[in-house]
Structure formats: structure tokens, C-alpha cells
Amino acid sequence: MIYAKKKEMIAMLLAGGQGSRLGVLTKDVAKPAVPFGGKYRIIDFPLSNCVNSGIDTIGVLTQYQPLELNTYIGNGQPWDLDRINGGVSILPPYVKGKAGEWYKGTANAIYQNSNFIEMYHPDYVLILSGDHVYKMNYELMLDFHKETQADCTIAVIQVPYEEASRFGVMSTYENRQVYEFEEKPEDPKSNLASMGVYIFTWEKLKSYLIQDENDPESENDFGKNVIPAMLNAGERMFAYTYGGYWKDVGTIESLWEANMDILDPNVPLKLNDPPWKIYARNTGQPPHYVGDHAELKNCTISEGCMVYGKVDHSIIFPSVTIGSGAKVSNSIIMPNVTIGEGAVIEYAIIGENAVIDRGATIGCVNAAKLSGDHREITVIGQNIRIGALHCVTAGEMVEENTPREELSK
């Protein structure tokens, strides 16, 4: 076995999810690799949180469409994780002896990588979901775990009761010890939702992973199996309450909302916070250019962009070209998109490398798609071309090229 220095706590980042609710945006990439906020990817948040919390050893468990995510992480240099002892390690499923298997669930993924964990002899293991946007000090959570002498600590956030059925929810005593846990209940008894952030005492967790793996009826999932088993056995489980910004960006609507939150000065998601930076791989593009007749209002424009049209309340990623007379509002334009002259884009997410030809309209208003002030989000997939003068209806998700109509002369 490779010699490794003992670590008090290491992190295991679950980044293999398909993110099927994001539709065409995750057709070719895992959800943690989806671009976010003008220059980041979703996985930048848990990676940066780890580094800012003093955690220098991270295993990233990949499975679905891992190529782009693996390439993006590389040797971990942007997050100061290119280290000889520790750093970041990509952990895909692998063949063992004569057999190999995919990760069957979150618990099985950790079980299959027990040897990686054991190599560092940690006292504690931090297990993270790789598809949430938030800034959190895991060191404070570890202090709480130690103070309560917990076997498992679960980070929780209060959510509206009408949304609680989307999450694992728990009920606690006044001292925050958990006495009941339900995974995505139809009728939630509590609004304390799991953030997908857990700290386990490793020796205790290891025994439950082995037990879970030997149970043929188990779905090998933390929320459905391991946590309920620990709770039923009377293990010490506590909820660590988090009061900052946190967003599950697993749907089109929530991904759009989280990006728009960056533009709202009243939302506590600050990406320019010097003590707690969110690190990302730099594209190395030149500064953006704004043409003489361009108009910009409450938006972010990343490097390498060429803007000749109007942009209002939108997030523009690197190397985007917006032609003269084009209008972009309340939208997310991902990297390397070309928007032709006179095109109109409203309440939309445009995938990487897409081309919107001259005069096309994305997010055409349709009475059936409106509900009060709510607009459904239109999504254009990666590498898709929308033909000139074509109209894409509000709320539509496009994954095939549209006809290229001839502009009238």
C-alpha cells in the first residue's frame, strides 16, 4: 500500500449523478460539471469549501459521463489540491479481480472505495453531494461533531414545508439529536432538510457499510438505508443547522434561480468574498469587449465575450458573441455561444457551443406557458443550432437543430 500521512478528516465527494431533471444540459456531462455563475462549475463549490475549511484530501467519485468532469478537475491545481500527500483523486468504478460493477448507490460507492479512505487512517470522513451551490465551513461542523460525541452529523437547513418532500427530513430534540429521519416523505413532519453533507466517525461508518453491503435487500443508499439503520440502532446522530445560502440546483428552475441570485444584492451568495473564495479553472481568454451601441444592465459578462447588442439581468459565460440588435434578458448564456443579429432571448438557458441565428426568438410568449408573473424557462441544448427567424416557445427544451430559414431580403 502507498504510504500516506494520517489525516484527521478526509472528504469523499459524490459526483457521479446523471442529473436527469436537468434534461439536455446533462445529456453529455455529469451534473457537477454543469457551468454555473458565469465562470464556475457546480463542483467548484464543494471543492472550494473543502480547501477553505482546511481539508486537503478529497476523493471525487465519478460514474455518469465523467470525461468532462475529470478533465476539468485535472490535477486539482486551481483549488491548491495538486499535492504529493493527499490532494484530489478521481475515483471511478473499477474492476476487482475477475469482476467489476457500477456504483449501486451512494453507500456502495463509499464502500467500494474503503481502501482509499483507509490509506489515510482518518478519524472522520466528510461525505458530500457534488450538485449543490453553497459556501460552508466544514471545520465548524467537525467541531460540533466532536463536541456532541456524534457517530454521524448531518448538515440541515430549514426549507418551506411545501418543498420538504423533495429532501431527506429529520426531527430533533432541543439538543439537536436526531430521533427520526424520513427520506423524501409525502407528508413531512419537519422542515429540517438534509443538505447532502455528512460527517461520520470512520470506524463506526465502516461497520455499517459492511453490514449494508451484505444485505441483499438494501438499495445501498445513505438516506434510504445507512442513516435509518444507524438511527434504529441507537447511534448518536445530530443535526448541524446551517443558516447561510444553499441551493439544490437539480432542476431547470432551481438552476436558473440560483444563477439569477448572483445578480441580486439582497441574496447572501457572494462570489467576491476574499476570505472564502470560490476557485475555478481559468479559461485564459482575453478581456471581454463591449461595442459602441451595446447596452448592459445588471448582468455579468465573462472574459472572451464580444457584446454588440443589449443584455439585461443575465449571466454571460466566456467566449460568447452577442450580435448587434440582439436582446438577451433574464437568461443564462453558457460558454462559446454565438447569438446572431436581431435575435431575442428571454427567460432561457442556452447550452455550450449553441448557435442562435439571426432574428431567432427564444422564449416566445405563449399564454399556456404563463402563470401570473411566472415564466417557464426555455432550454437550448449543447451544440444546437436554432435557425434564422425560428421561434422557440417558452418552456420548450430543444435537443435537435431547427431548420435554417432564409431571411427575406
C-alpha positions in Angstrom: 0.0 0.0 0.0 1.2 3.5 -0.8 2.4 5.3 2.3 0.2 8.3 3.2 0.2 10.6 6.1 -2.6 10.2 8.6 -5.4 12.8 8.2 -7.9 13.8 10.9 -10.7 14.1 8.2 -10.8 13.5 4.5 -13.7 14.3 2.1 -15.5 11.9 -0.3 -17.4 13.9 -3.0 -20.2 12.1 -4.7 -20.1 13.4 -8.3 -21.4 10.6 -10.4 -25.0 11.7 -10.7 -26.8 11.9 -14.1 -29.0 14.9 -13.1 -31.8 13.7 -15.4 -34.1 16.6 -14.2 -31.7 19.0 -16.0 -32.6 17.4 -19.3 -30.4 18.3 -22.3 -28.0 20.1 -20.0 -26.7 16.8 -18.6 -27.0 14.8 -21.8 -23.2 14.6 -22.2 -21.9 15.8 -18.8 -22.4 14.9 -15.1 -24.5 17.3 -13.1 -21.5 18.6 -11.0 -19.8 19.6 -14.3 -22.7 21.9 -15.4 -21.5 25.5 -15.8 -22.6 28.0 -13.2 -22.4 31.7 -12.4 -20.5 32.9 -15.4 -17.2 31.2 -14.8 -17.7 28.3 -12.5 -19.0 24.7 -12.5 -21.2 23.4 -9.7 -18.4 21.2 -8.4 -16.3 24.3 -7.7 -18.4 25.0 -4.6 -17.8 21.8 -2.6 -14.1 21.7 -3.7 -13.5 25.3 -2.6 -15.4 24.7 0.6 -13.1 21.8 1.4 -9.9 23.8 0.7 -11.2 26.9 2.6 -12.0 24.5 5.6 -8.5 23.1 5.7 -9.4 19.8 4.1 -6.6 18.8 1.7 -7.5 15.2 0.8 -10.6 14.7 -1.4 -11.8 11.6 -3.3 -14.1 12.5 -6.2 -16.4 9.6 -7.1 -17.4 9.7 -10.7 -19.6 7.5 -12.8 -22.0 9.1 -15.3 -20.4 10.9 -18.3 -17.1 11.5 -16.4 -14.8 12.8 -19.2 -15.5 16.5 -19.0 -15.6 16.5 -15.2 -12.3 14.5 -15.0 -10.7 16.9 -17.5 -11.9 19.9 -15.6 -10.6 18.8 -12.2 -7.3 17.6 -13.7 -4.6 17.5 -11.0 -6.5 19.9 -8.8 -4.2 22.9 -9.2 -6.9 25.6 -9.3 -8.0 24.5 -5.8 -4.5 24.1 -4.5 -5.1 20.3 -4.4 -2.1 19.2 -6.6 -0.3 17.7 -3.6 2.0 14.7 -3.1 0.3 13.6 0.1 -3.4 14.0 -0.3 -4.9 16.4 -2.8 -7.7 15.4 -5.1 -8.2 11.9 -6.5 -10.7 10.8 -9.2 -12.4 7.5 -8.1 -14.4 5.9 -10.9 -15.8 2.3 -10.6 -13.1 -0.3 -11.4 -12.6 -4.0 -11.9 -11.6 -6.0 -8.9 -10.1 -9.4 -9.7 -12.4 -11.1 -12.2 -15.4 -8.8 -11.6 -16.4 -5.2 -11.6 -19.6 -3.3 -11.1 -21.0 0.2 -11.2 -21.7 2.1 -8.0 -25.1 0.7 -6.9 -25.8 3.6 -4.6 -24.2 6.3 -2.5 -23.3 3.9 0.3 -22.0 1.3 -2.1 -19.8 4.0 -3.8 -18.1 4.8 -0.4 -17.9 1.1 0.4 -16.1 0.3 -2.9 -13.5 3.0 -2.0 -12.9 1.9 1.6 -9.3 1.2 0.7 -8.7 4.8 -0.5 -10.1 6.0 2.9 -8.1 3.5 4.9 -4.9 4.7 3.2 -5.1 8.0 5.2 -6.2 6.4 8.5 -8.8 9.2 9.1 -10.7 9.6 12.3 -13.6 11.2 10.4 -15.0 11.2 6.9 -16.9 14.0 5.3 -19.3 12.9 2.6 -20.6 15.5 0.2 -23.0 15.7 -2.7 -21.4 17.4 -5.7 -24.5 19.2 -7.0 -25.4 21.9 -4.5 -24.4 25.6 -4.5 -23.4 27.0 -1.1 -20.5 28.3 1.0 -19.8 26.4 4.2 -17.1 25.9 6.8 -16.8 22.2 7.3 -14.3 22.7 10.1 -17.0 24.2 12.3 -19.3 21.3 11.6 -16.4 18.9 12.6 -16.1 20.9 15.9 -19.8 20.3 16.5 -19.4 16.6 15.7 -16.7 16.3 18.3 -18.5 18.3 21.0 -21.6 16.2 20.7 -19.6 12.9 20.5 -21.7 12.1 17.5 -21.3 9.0 15.3 -23.0 10.9 12.5 -23.6 14.6 12.0 -26.0 15.7 9.2 -26.0 19.3 7.9 -29.5 20.6 7.7 -31.3 23.7 6.5 -34.8 24.9 7.1 -36.9 24.8 3.9 -40.6 25.7 3.3 -42.9 22.8 4.3 -44.3 22.6 0.7 -40.7 21.8 -0.5 -39.7 19.4 2.3 -40.9 16.3 0.4 -38.0 16.8 -2.0 -35.4 16.1 0.7 -34.5 13.8 3.5 -36.0 15.5 6.6 -35.4 14.9 10.2 -36.9 15.6 13.6 -34.7 16.5 16.5 -34.7 17.1 20.3 -33.8 20.5 21.7 -30.1 19.5 21.8 -30.3 18.8 18.0 -30.0 15.0 18.5 -31.9 13.3 15.7 -34.7 10.9 16.7 -36.5 10.5 13.3 -35.4 10.6 9.7 -37.5 10.3 6.6 -36.3 10.2 3.0 -38.5 12.3 0.7 -41.7 11.8 2.7 -45.1 12.6 1.1 -46.3 14.2 4.3 -43.1 15.6 6.1 -43.3 16.0 9.9 -40.4 18.5 9.8 -38.8 21.1 7.5 -35.2 20.4 8.6 -33.8 19.2 5.3 -30.6 17.3 4.7 -28.1 19.3 2.7 -26.3 16.2 1.5 -23.4 16.9 3.8 -22.4 14.3 6.4 -19.6 13.7 8.9 -19.1 10.2 10.1 -16.8 8.7 12.6 -15.0 6.4 10.2 -14.7 3.2 12.3 -18.5 3.4 13.0 -19.4 4.1 9.4 -17.2 1.3 8.2 -19.1 -1.3 10.2 -22.4 -0.1 8.8 -21.1 0.0 5.2 -20.1 -3.7 5.5 -23.5 -4.5 7.1 -25.3 -2.7 4.3 -23.3 -4.4 1.6 -24.2 -7.8 3.0 -27.9 -7.0 3.0 -29.3 -8.3 -0.4 -32.5 -6.2 0.2 -30.6 -2.9 0.6 -30.6 -0.2 -2.0 -27.1 0.8 -0.8 -28.1 4.4 -0.2 -27.3 6.6 2.7 -30.7 8.3 3.0 -32.7 5.1 2.5 -30.6 2.6 4.3 -27.5 3.5 6.2 -28.8 6.5 8.2 -32.1 4.8 9.1 -30.1 1.7 10.2 -27.8 3.8 12.4 -30.8 5.6 13.9 -32.7 2.4 14.6 -29.6 1.0 16.4 -29.5 4.0 18.7 -26.3 5.5 17.4 -25.6 9.2 18.3 -26.8 11.2 15.4 -27.0 15.0 15.4 -28.3 17.8 13.1 -25.9 20.7 12.4 -28.0 23.7 11.5 -26.7 25.8 8.6 -28.1 29.4 8.2 -26.4 30.6 5.0 -27.3 30.3 1.3 -27.8 26.8 -0.1 -29.5 25.7 -3.3 -30.2 22.3 -4.7 -29.7 23.0 -8.4 -31.1 19.7 -9.6 -33.9 21.2 -11.7 -34.0 23.7 -14.6 -36.0 26.2 -12.5 -33.6 26.0 -9.5 -30.5 26.2 -11.7 -31.9 29.3 -13.3 -32.9 30.8 -10.0 -29.5 30.2 -8.4 -27.8 32.0 -11.3 -30.2 34.9 -11.1 -29.5 35.1 -7.3 -25.9 36.2 -8.1 -27.4 39.4 -9.6 -29.5 40.1 -6.5 -27.6 42.2 -4.0 -30.0 41.1 -1.3 -29.1 37.4 -1.7 -26.2 36.2 0.5 -24.4 34.4 -2.2 -21.2 36.5 -2.6 -18.7 35.2 -5.1 -16.3 38.1 -4.4 -15.7 37.3 -0.7 -11.9 37.4 -0.2 -11.8 35.2 3.0 -13.9 32.5 1.2 -13.2 32.4 -2.5 -14.8 30.0 -4.9 -11.9 28.7 -7.0 -12.3 27.6 -10.6 -10.2 26.7 -13.6 -9.4 29.8 -15.6 -10.3 29.8 -19.3 -7.3 32.1 -20.2 -9.5 34.2 -22.5 -8.8 37.9 -23.2 -10.9 40.6 -21.5 -14.5 41.0 -22.9 -15.3 43.6 -25.5 -18.4 45.9 -25.4 -19.3 47.5 -28.7 -20.3 51.2 -29.2 -24.0 50.5 -29.3 -24.2 47.7 -26.8 -26.3 48.2 -23.6 -25.7 46.3 -20.4 -27.9 46.3 -17.3 -27.4 44.3 -14.1 -25.5 41.4 -15.7 -22.2 39.6 -15.5 -20.0 39.4 -18.7 -17.1 37.0 -18.6 -13.8 37.0 -20.4 -13.6 36.5 -24.1 -17.0 37.8 -24.9 -17.9 40.2 -27.8 -21.1 42.1 -27.0 -22.8 44.4 -29.6 -26.4 44.0 -28.5 -28.4 44.5 -25.3 -28.0 42.4 -22.2 -30.3 42.8 -19.2 -30.3 40.8 -15.9 -28.4 37.8 -17.4 -25.3 35.7 -16.8 -22.9 35.5 -19.8 -20.2 32.9 -19.8 -16.8 33.1 -21.5 -16.4 33.4 -25.3 -20.0 34.4 -26.1 -20.7 36.6 -29.1 -23.9 38.7 -29.0 -24.6 40.4 -32.3 -25.8 43.9 -33.0 -29.6 44.4 -32.3 -29.8 41.2 -30.4 -31.5 41.3 -27.0 -30.8 38.9 -24.1 -32.8 39.2 -20.8 -33.3 37.1 -17.7 -31.1 34.4 -19.2 -28.1 32.2 -18.8 -25.8 32.0 -21.8 -23.2 29.2 -21.4 -19.7 29.2 -22.9 -18.9 29.6 -26.6 -22.4 30.5 -27.7 -23.0 32.7 -30.8 -26.1 34.9 -30.9 -26.9 36.4 -34.3 -28.0 39.9 -35.1 -31.5 40.8 -34.0 -32.1 37.6 -32.1 -34.2 37.8 -28.9 -33.6 35.6 -25.9 -35.8 35.8 -22.8 -36.0 33.6 -19.7 -33.7 30.9 -21.2 -30.7 28.8 -20.6 -28.5 28.4 -23.7 -26.2 25.4 -23.6 -22.5 25.4 -24.5 -21.5 25.9 -28.2 -25.0 26.6 -29.3 -25.7 29.0 -32.2 -28.8 31.2 -32.3 -29.1 32.5 -35.9 -30.2 36.0 -36.9 -33.7 37.0 -36.0 -34.5 33.9 -34.0 -36.6 34.2 -30.8 -36.0 32.0 -27.8 -38.7 32.0 -25.2 -41.7 33.2 -27.3 -44.6 34.1 -25.0 -47.4 31.6 -25.0 -50.4 32.2 -22.8 -50.4 28.5 -21.9 -46.9 28.8 -20.5 -47.6 31.8 -18.3 -48.9 31.7 -14.7 -49.1 35.2 -13.1 -45.6 36.6 -13.2 -44.0 33.2 -13.7 -42.3 32.4 -16.9 -41.2 28.9 -17.8 -37.6 28.6 -18.7 -36.6 27.7 -22.3 -33.6 25.4 -22.7 -31.4 25.0 -25.7 -29.0 22.0 -25.5 -25.3 21.9 -26.2 -24.1 22.3 -29.8 -27.6 23.0 -31.0 -28.3 25.5 -33.9 -31.5 27.5 -33.9 -32.2 28.6 -37.5 -32.8 32.2 -38.6 -36.2 33.6 -37.8 -37.2 30.5 -35.8 -39.3 30.9 -32.7 -38.8 28.6 -29.7 -41.8 28.6 -27.4 -41.4 29.5 -23.7 -40.7 26.4 -21.6 -39.6 24.3 -24.6 -36.5 22.1 -24.3 -34.6 21.8 -27.6 -32.2 19.0 -28.3 -32.2 18.9 -32.1 -31.2 21.6 -34.7 -34.1 23.6 -36.1 -34.5 24.5 -39.8 -32.4 27.4 -41.1 -34.9 29.6 -42.8 -33.8 32.2 -45.4 -34.1 35.8 -44.3 -36.2 37.9 -46.6 -34.2 40.4 -48.5 
